[in-house]
Amino acid sequence: MKTILLTFLLLPLSVYAQKIDLKDVDADSESTTIQISKGNKKQADKTSCSASWEVVDGSNDIEGEPATMIKDAKASWKKACDDWKKEFRQDNKDNKIITINCGSASCSSDAGGKVCTSKATYKVKTRLD
């Protein structure tokens, strides 16, 4: 009985919490951004429009050196993965890395030995000029 009464008391509060009511702003038509800044209006306009960013997805193939044992092949792939991450971070100093992932190793055997490979993925935020 108490839970039913509590539900009826809280229901009107949830309806009011979902309504945006600002002077002359119709929030139902599209997405609305409200910016609050302090200081000179001209300076605030410059800073808000100066940075444009784009998110870029990509992938690379990572392959370790051939080895006779699976354990050695996985260790070689792990080293290749670490080297790729290190080079990627060095080449991407000005941009922002969102995600970087080597994927999971898939090992196969051939005449040269066992080789582990994977498909690495990354997502970076780059600045548009």
N, CA, C and O of each residue as an XYZ file, in Angstrom:
516
protein
N       0.827     -1.184      0.000
C       0.000      0.000      0.000
C       0.876      1.254      0.000
O       0.589      2.225     -0.701
N       1.952      1.219      0.800
C       2.842      2.378      0.866
C       3.557      2.604     -0.468
O       3.769      3.743     -0.883
N       3.925      1.511     -1.129
C       4.629      1.661     -2.416
C       3.719      2.239     -3.482
O       4.174      3.020     -4.318
N       2.462      1.880     -3.475
C       1.519      2.445     -4.455
C       1.333      3.928     -4.187
O       1.331      4.729     -5.123
N       1.180      4.304     -2.937
C       1.026      5.705     -2.572
C       2.275      6.501     -2.928
O       2.173      7.623     -3.423
N       3.438      5.938     -2.684
C       4.702      6.600     -3.012
C       4.846      6.773     -4.522
O       5.343      7.803     -4.979
N       4.419      5.778     -5.301
C       4.475      5.862     -6.761
C       3.600      7.004     -7.265
O       4.027      7.770     -8.130
N       2.402      7.128     -6.747
C       1.509      8.200     -7.177
C       2.019      9.570     -6.765
O       1.736     10.557     -7.444
N       2.753      9.656     -5.685
C       3.301     10.932     -5.250
C       4.516     11.347     -6.083
O       4.704     12.539     -6.330
N       5.344     10.396     -6.523
C       6.553     10.700     -7.281
C       6.310     10.819     -8.780
O       7.143     11.393     -9.481
N       5.214     10.306     -9.289
C       4.923     10.357    -10.720
C       4.849     11.788    -11.249
O       5.452     12.059    -12.287
N       4.158     12.705    -10.610
C       4.131     14.083    -11.142
C       5.508     14.752    -11.131
O       5.772     15.607    -11.977
N       6.385     14.388    -10.204
C       7.718     14.972    -10.162
C       8.544     14.563    -11.365
O       9.304     15.378    -11.888
N       8.418     13.333    -11.818
C       9.189     12.883    -12.975
C       8.712     13.547    -14.259
O       9.510     13.754    -15.173
N       7.459     13.878    -14.347
C       6.936     14.567    -15.537
C       7.507     15.972    -15.611
O       7.897     16.417    -16.691
N       7.565     16.669    -14.514
C       8.105     18.027    -14.503
C       9.617     18.052    -14.711
O      10.140     19.037    -15.233
N      10.324     17.013    -14.324
C      11.778     16.992    -14.445
C      12.235     16.859    -15.885
O      13.384     17.190    -16.175
N      11.405     16.396    -16.799
C      11.794     16.188    -18.176
C      11.501     17.384    -19.064
O      11.806     17.325    -20.255
N      10.944     18.432    -18.570
C      10.580     19.595    -19.365
C      11.629     20.684    -19.198
O      12.011     21.030    -18.080
N      12.091     21.220    -20.327
C      13.020     22.339    -20.314
C      12.216     23.595    -20.608
O      11.498     23.663    -21.605
N      12.338     24.571    -19.750
C      11.586     25.797    -19.962
C      12.518     26.979    -19.779
O      12.707     27.472    -18.667
N      13.092     27.423    -20.872
C      13.923     28.608    -20.872
C      13.251     29.651    -21.735
O      12.490     29.314    -22.642
N      13.516     30.869    -21.470
C      12.880     31.963    -22.194
C      13.208     31.882    -23.684
O      14.377     31.941    -24.065
N      12.192     31.747    -24.522
C      12.290     31.741    -25.982
C      13.171     30.625    -26.541
O      13.751     30.798    -27.613
N      13.292     29.489    -25.857
C      14.059     28.358    -26.359
C      13.106     27.178    -26.505
O      12.528     26.705    -25.527
N      12.950     26.706    -27.756
C      12.118     25.546    -28.014
C      13.024     24.325    -28.039
O      13.713     24.092    -29.033
N      13.037     23.546    -26.975
C      13.948     22.405    -26.847
C      13.422     21.163    -27.544
O      14.146     20.172    -27.640
N      12.190     21.180    -28.032
C      11.622     19.993    -28.664
C      11.993     19.862    -30.133
O      11.897     18.762    -30.678
N      12.412     20.939    -30.803
C      12.627     20.889    -32.251
C      13.935     20.213    -32.634
O      13.909     19.297    -33.456
N      15.057     20.607    -32.095
C      16.370     20.051    -32.424
C      17.222     20.036    -31.169
O      16.753     20.370    -30.081
N      18.464     19.651    -31.329
C      19.349     19.696    -30.175
C      19.666     21.152    -29.849
O      19.816     21.982    -30.745
N      19.763     21.442    -28.586
C      19.984     22.804    -28.131
C      21.230     22.853    -27.274
O      21.402     22.026    -26.378
N      22.103     23.815    -27.539
C      23.296     24.009    -26.745
C      23.203     25.358    -26.054
O      22.937     26.378    -26.688
N      23.420     25.350    -24.770
C      23.411     26.584    -23.996
C      24.810     26.780    -23.457
O      25.354     25.903    -22.786
N      25.396     27.935    -23.749
C      26.761     28.227    -23.323
C      26.731     29.391    -22.351
O      26.124     30.429    -22.614
N      27.389     29.198    -21.237
C      27.509     30.251    -20.240
C      28.971     30.629    -20.156
O      29.823     29.780    -19.894
N      29.267     31.901    -20.376
C      30.656     32.347    -20.329
C      30.740     33.650    -19.556
O      29.763     34.387    -19.419
N      31.915     33.903    -19.068
C      32.151     35.099    -18.282
C      33.220     35.929    -18.984
O      34.209     35.382    -19.472
N      33.032     37.205    -19.038
C      34.031     38.064    -19.662
C      33.511     38.704    -20.932
O      32.304     38.830    -21.136
N      34.443     39.108    -21.782
C      34.129     39.804    -23.020
C      33.423     38.864    -23.990
O      33.880     37.741    -24.202
N      32.314     39.307    -24.583
C      31.546     38.467    -25.499
C      32.337     38.155    -26.766
O      32.250     37.035    -27.270
N      33.099     39.099    -27.292
C      33.893     38.858    -28.503
C      34.942     37.791    -28.256
O      35.173     36.937    -29.113
N      35.575     37.829    -27.104
C      36.585     36.832    -26.769
C      35.942     35.458    -26.594
O      36.524     34.458    -27.015
N      34.778     35.382    -25.995
C      34.080     34.116    -25.810
C      33.672     33.517    -27.153
O      33.741     32.301    -27.328
N      33.248     34.350    -28.104
C      32.873     33.848    -29.423
C      34.078     33.269    -30.156
O      33.941     32.266    -30.856
N      35.254     33.876    -30.012
C      36.463     33.374    -30.668
C      36.853     32.005    -30.129
O      37.179     31.105    -30.903
N      36.824     31.840    -28.825
C      37.258     30.579    -28.236
C      36.280     29.451    -28.511
O      36.700     28.301    -28.641
N      34.994     29.742    -28.604
C      34.033     28.667    -28.818
C      34.053     28.149    -30.246
O      33.685     26.998    -30.479
N      34.468     28.959    -31.208
C      34.436     28.542    -32.610
C      35.815     28.175    -33.149
O      35.914     27.721    -34.289
N      36.869     28.352    -32.379
C      38.211     28.159    -32.923
C      38.598     26.692    -33.087
O      39.369     26.369    -33.990
N      38.100     25.810    -32.262
C      38.519     24.407    -32.328
C      37.444     23.560    -33.000
O      36.307     23.490    -32.535
N      37.823     22.921    -34.098
C      36.942     21.960    -34.761
C      37.650     20.618    -34.760
O      38.837     20.533    -35.077
N      36.934     19.586    -34.410
C      37.526     18.253    -34.290
C      36.753     17.253    -35.125
O      35.555     17.415    -35.358
N      37.445     16.222    -35.572
C      36.839     15.131    -36.322
C      37.365     13.825    -35.753
O      38.557     13.708    -35.470
N      36.490     12.841    -35.581
C      36.888     11.532    -35.082
C      37.176     10.633    -36.282
O      36.347     10.492    -37.181
N      38.371     10.026    -36.280
C      38.814      9.180    -37.383
C      39.042      7.765    -36.857
O      39.737      7.568    -35.860
N      38.448      6.780    -37.540
C      38.647      5.358    -37.221
C      39.596      4.758    -38.243
O      39.618      5.177    -39.400
N      40.369      3.792    -37.821
C      41.261      3.128    -38.760
C      41.699      1.773    -38.227
O      41.375      1.389    -37.103
N      42.450      1.056    -39.070
C      42.955     -0.245    -38.657
C      44.300     -0.515    -39.322
O      44.613      0.044    -40.373
N      45.079     -1.370    -38.696
C      46.387     -1.809    -39.194
C      46.519     -3.298    -38.951
O      45.912     -3.847    -38.032
N      47.323     -3.950    -39.789
C      47.647     -5.353    -39.570
C      48.929     -5.440    -38.750
O      49.910     -4.758    -39.048
N      48.920     -6.271    -37.730
C      50.117     -6.484    -36.907
C      50.531     -7.940    -37.067
O      49.717     -8.854    -36.930
N      51.806     -8.136    -37.359
C      52.325     -9.486    -37.578
C      53.643     -9.640    -36.841
O      54.551     -8.821    -36.979
N      53.730    -10.702    -36.060
C      54.971    -10.993    -35.349
C      55.946    -11.739    -36.250
O      55.598    -12.146    -37.358
N      57.148    -11.909    -35.769
C      58.175    -12.655    -36.514
C      57.881    -14.154    -36.429
O      57.342    -14.617    -35.424
N      58.227    -14.917    -37.470
C      58.025    -16.380    -37.421
C      58.885    -17.009    -36.310
O      60.015    -16.586    -36.065
N      58.334    -18.004    -35.663
C      59.043    -18.723    -34.596
C      58.675    -20.197    -34.674
O      57.686    -20.570    -35.306
N      59.472    -21.023    -34.031
C      59.224    -22.463    -34.074
C      58.151    -22.896    -33.084
O      57.459    -23.888    -33.315
N      58.009    -22.169    -31.997
C      57.036    -22.524    -30.967
C      55.938    -21.448    -30.916
O      56.190    -20.281    -31.213
N      54.725    -21.855    -30.537
C      53.596    -20.920    -30.415
C      53.895    -19.855    -29.366
O      53.584    -18.680    -29.564
N      54.495    -20.260    -28.259
C      54.809    -19.323    -27.183
C      55.739    -18.221    -27.691
O      55.536    -17.049    -27.377
N      56.757    -18.588    -28.473
C      57.687    -17.603    -29.029
C      56.997    -16.720    -30.070
O      57.283    -15.525    -30.158
N      56.091    -17.304    -30.856
C      55.363    -16.538    -31.869
C      54.452    -15.506    -31.207
O      54.355    -14.375    -31.683
N      53.782    -15.882    -30.111
C      52.929    -14.930    -29.383
C      53.753    -13.829    -28.735
O      53.325    -12.676    -28.706
N      54.928    -14.164    -28.217
C      55.813    -13.158    -27.630
C      56.285    -12.180    -28.706
O      56.389    -10.981    -28.450
N      56.566    -12.679    -29.890
C      56.973    -11.823    -31.002
C      55.825    -10.908    -31.426
O      56.046     -9.733    -31.717
N      54.600    -11.442    -31.463
C      53.434    -10.617    -31.796
C      53.202     -9.546    -30.740
O      52.879     -8.404    -31.069
N      53.366     -9.907    -29.482
C      53.190     -8.945    -28.380
C      54.197     -7.807    -28.503
O      53.853     -6.649    -28.264
N      55.439     -8.124    -28.872
C      56.466     -7.101    -29.062
C      56.092     -6.212    -30.248
O      56.246     -4.993    -30.177
N      55.603     -6.808    -31.337
C      55.183     -6.020    -32.507
C      54.013     -5.112    -32.144
O      53.945     -3.977    -32.616
N      53.097     -5.593    -31.317
C      51.964     -4.787    -30.858
C      52.446     -3.600    -30.030
O      52.019     -2.467    -30.256
N      53.331     -3.857    -29.076
C      53.868     -2.782    -28.234
C      54.627     -1.751    -29.062
O      54.512     -0.551    -28.813
N      55.407     -2.213    -30.052
C      56.141     -1.293    -30.923
C      55.179     -0.437    -31.741
O      55.410      0.760    -31.912
N      54.096     -1.042    -32.251
C      53.109     -0.303    -33.033
C      52.430      0.766    -32.181
O      52.248      1.897    -32.632
N      52.057      0.412    -30.954
C      51.427      1.386    -30.052
C      52.376      2.546    -29.760
O      51.960      3.705    -29.755
N      53.650      2.234    -29.517
C      54.634      3.270    -29.210
C      54.812      4.214    -30.404
O      54.820      5.433    -30.230
N      54.955      3.663    -31.613
C      55.100      4.489    -32.805
C      53.841      5.309    -33.066
O      53.929      6.469    -33.467
N      52.677      4.719    -32.844
C      51.411      5.416    -33.061
C      51.290      6.611    -32.125
O      50.857      7.686    -32.539
N      51.664      6.429    -30.883
C      51.599      7.538    -29.919
C      52.609      8.631    -30.269
O      52.313      9.813    -30.094
N      53.795      8.261    -30.760
C      54.796      9.260    -31.142
C      54.344     10.053    -32.365
O      54.546     11.266    -32.420
N      53.739      9.390    -33.337
C      53.263     10.073    -34.540
C      52.010     10.892    -34.286
O      51.653     11.730    -35.114
N      51.346     10.677    -33.189
C      50.061     11.298    -32.912
C      50.132     12.275    -31.737
O      49.203     12.342    -30.932
N      51.215     13.025    -31.635
C      51.390     13.945    -30.505
C      50.383     15.088    -30.527
O      49.891     15.484    -29.471
N      50.063     15.630    -31.705
C      49.160     16.780    -31.791
C      47.694     16.394    -31.697
O      46.858     17.232    -31.360
N      47.374     15.165    -31.984
C      45.984     14.722    -31.970
C      45.682     13.977    -30.681
O      46.578     13.685    -29.889
N      44.453     13.687    -30.493
C      44.027     13.005    -29.279
C      43.638     11.567    -29.599
O      42.751     11.328    -30.419
N      44.297     10.614    -28.954
C      43.958      9.203    -29.121
C      42.757      8.902    -28.235
O      42.780      9.163    -27.032
N      41.706      8.349    -28.840
C      40.529      7.949    -28.075
C      40.668      6.483    -27.670
O      40.565      6.150    -26.489
N      40.903      5.607    -28.652
C      41.135      4.195    -28.356
C      42.236      3.664    -29.257
O      42.410      4.123    -30.386
N      42.968      2.701    -28.749
C      43.992      2.012    -29.521
C      44.007      0.573    -29.024
O      44.118      0.326    -27.823
N      43.892     -0.386    -29.961
C      43.721     -1.778    -29.575
C      44.413     -2.667    -30.601
O      44.186     -2.512    -31.801
N      45.240     -3.582    -30.157
C      45.939     -4.507    -31.059
C      45.067     -5.670    -31.498
O      45.444     -6.392    -32.421
N      43.935     -5.876    -30.883
C      43.099     -7.018    -31.227
C      43.637     -8.281    -30.577
O      44.506     -8.220    -29.707
N      43.124     -9.410    -30.996
C      43.597    -10.675    -30.429
C      44.424    -11.420    -31.469
O      44.127    -11.386    -32.663
N      45.454    -12.084    -31.000
C      46.393    -12.776    -31.885
C      45.759    -14.034    -32.463
O      45.076    -14.790    -31.771
N      46.005    -14.230    -33.742
C      45.588    -15.441    -34.434
C      46.849    -16.087    -34.988
O      47.503    -15.523    -35.864
N      47.187    -17.245    -34.491
C      48.445    -17.889    -34.870
C      48.200    -18.986    -35.904
O      47.226    -19.735    -35.822
N      49.103    -19.063    -36.876
C      49.012    -20.090    -37.913
C      50.397    -20.671    -38.172
O      51.419    -20.052    -37.871
N      50.403    -21.860    -38.730
C      51.662    -22.535    -39.045
C      51.871    -22.553    -40.548
O      50.927    -22.738    -41.316
N      53.115    -22.358    -40.959
C      53.478    -22.530    -42.365
C      54.897    -23.087    -42.417
O      55.449    -23.462    -41.383
N      55.487    -23.146    -43.591
C      56.818    -23.745    -43.736
C      57.881    -22.986    -42.956
O      58.856    -23.587    -42.505
N      57.714    -21.676    -42.787
C      58.699    -20.862    -42.076
C      58.565    -20.935    -40.573
O      59.449    -20.452    -39.866
N      57.500    -21.517    -40.053
C      57.278    -21.594    -38.613
C      55.885    -21.105    -38.268
O      55.003    -21.050    -39.124
N      55.701    -20.757    -37.028
C      54.411    -20.277    -36.553
C      54.449    -18.751    -36.496
O      55.414    -18.157    -36.015
N      53.366    -18.122    -37.004
C      53.279    -16.652    -37.060
C      51.949    -16.239    -36.449
O      50.910    -16.833    -36.737
N      51.991    -15.216    -35.604
C      50.776    -14.665    -35.007
C      50.491    -13.303    -35.626
O      51.387    -12.467    -35.743
N      49.236    -13.082    -36.022
C      48.818    -11.819    -36.626
C      47.535    -11.344    -35.963
O      46.850    -12.111    -35.286
N      47.219    -10.070    -36.165
C      45.958     -9.525    -35.667
C      45.613     -8.269    -36.448
O      46.444     -7.718    -37.169
N      44.379     -7.832    -36.294
C      43.901     -6.596    -36.901
C      43.774     -5.572    -35.777
O      42.893     -5.681    -34.924
N      44.664     -4.573    -35.782
C      44.651     -3.523    -34.770
C      43.697     -2.418    -35.204
O      43.603     -2.102    -36.391
N      42.994     -1.835    -34.246
C      42.077     -0.742    -34.533
C      42.427      0.461    -33.677
O      42.983      0.332    -32.586
N      42.088      1.639    -34.197
C      42.322      2.866    -33.435
C      41.233      3.876    -33.758
O      40.579      3.808    -34.798
N      41.060      4.808    -32.841
C      40.138      5.920    -33.019
C      40.827      7.147    -32.454
O      41.213      7.166    -31.285
N      40.985      8.183    -33.289
C      41.638      9.403    -32.857
C      40.762     10.600    -33.162
O      39.941     10.576    -34.079
N      40.950     11.632    -32.386
C      40.266     12.905    -32.594
C      41.294     13.860    -33.176
O      42.273     14.202    -32.512
N      41.077     14.297    -34.426
C      42.028     15.174    -35.099
C      41.455     16.577    -35.221
O      40.244     16.769    -35.328
N      42.335     17.528    -35.201
C      41.946     18.942    -35.291
C      41.798     19.324    -36.758
O      42.669     19.037    -37.579
N      40.692     19.970    -37.072
C      40.454     20.488    -38.418
C      40.893     21.941    -38.446
O      40.528     22.720    -37.566
N      41.668     22.305    -39.444
C      42.126     23.701    -39.544
C      41.377     24.456    -40.600
O      41.637     25.640    -40.814
